[in-house]
Amino acid sequence: MKNLIASAAFTAISVISAAQAGELWRATGFEQPESALVDAAHNRIVVSNIVGNPGAVDGNGYLSLLSMDGKVLARHWVEGLDAPKGMAITGGRLYAADITKVRVVDLASGRLVKTIDVPGAVFLNDMTQDSAGKVYVSDMLADTIYRIDGNAPELFVKDALLASPNGVFADGGRLIVASWGKGINKADFSTAEPGGLLSVDLATKKVTPLPGAQKFADLDGVIAIGDTIYATAYMTGTLYSYKPGGAPTVVATFKPGSADIGTDGKATIYVPLMGEGEVTALSLD
């Protein structure tokens, strides 16, 4: 996903000063950090490093550990992955999307305990877990979201409305989905039509576009804090916020490459900056 070309089509977006989202710290020295996920049980942040082609089965991807104040605890905590991206935590284990597989790591030991093949997968991207411990993973190039209950993956929803689903975040009885957009050019990941925010009902699997948040950017990571949704646009490096009934608002802008964001669930967002090899923490207070 390096050197992607930004999509030029945007809807009207209000802008606030990026200073309202103050940078707390910035950690450096990563290799295409794609995701930053808080491991609350161990008071740390897990960072996935792609290291090269995001679709290459090359064995050089790895996971790193950061303290909550941005200090590197382990640069190469888990090695031997291919191009790890989004992650989820449930039952004392970390799940990491790795192209067409999901890697399972024991959080206490850092030992890779299992690899789950996802039949039919093309380009697995982000992950999340619901309150029942089920894990969901998006397939960006197949308009698909899979669900993993224990060790067995299953097709959860496949729908053209998902429009290249990238970020996923379990929020009560729904998944919030950040769509990259329609008509992806696989050479540079530009789109014919930019993406937006959607909701997938966990019970009915119905896909619903969120009003006022459609066709505005090629979206990557997504989280929710209370009733506010935050999403990154990889192509432009923009971090947006969105409230029901409103429109996407620019919170902060980085260089292109802001990817799969994480949060402590309170007032801090962790943003991996793939192009710069950095992870930054932003305070929303």
Sequence and secondary structure as in RCSB ss.txt:
>XXXX:A:sequence
MKNLIASAAFTAISVISAAQAGELWRATGFEQPESALVDAAHNRIVVSNIVGNPGAVDGNGYLSLLSMDGKVLAR
HWVEGLDAPKGMAITGGRLYAADITKVRVVDLASGRLVKTIDVPGAVFLNDMTQDSAGKVYVSDMLADTIYRIDG
NAPELFVKDALLASPNGVFADGGRLIVASWGKGINKADFSTAEPGGLLSVDLATKKVTPLPGAQKFADLDGVIAI
GDTIYATAYMTGTLYSYKPGGAPTVVATFKPGSADIGTDGKATIYVPLMGEGEVTALSLD
>XXXX:A:secstr
 TT          EE  GGGSEEEEEE   SSEEEEEEEGGGTEEEEEE  S TT   S EEEEEEETTS EEEE
EEEEEESS   EEEETTEEEEEEBTEEEEEETTTTEEEEEEE TT S EEEEEE TTS EEEEETTTTEEEEEET
TEEEEEEE GGG SEEEEEEETTEEEEEE EES  TTT   SEEB EEEEETTT  EEE TT SSSB EEEEEEE
TTEEEEEETTTTEEEEE TTS  EEEEE SS B B EE SSSEEEEEETTTTEEEEEE  
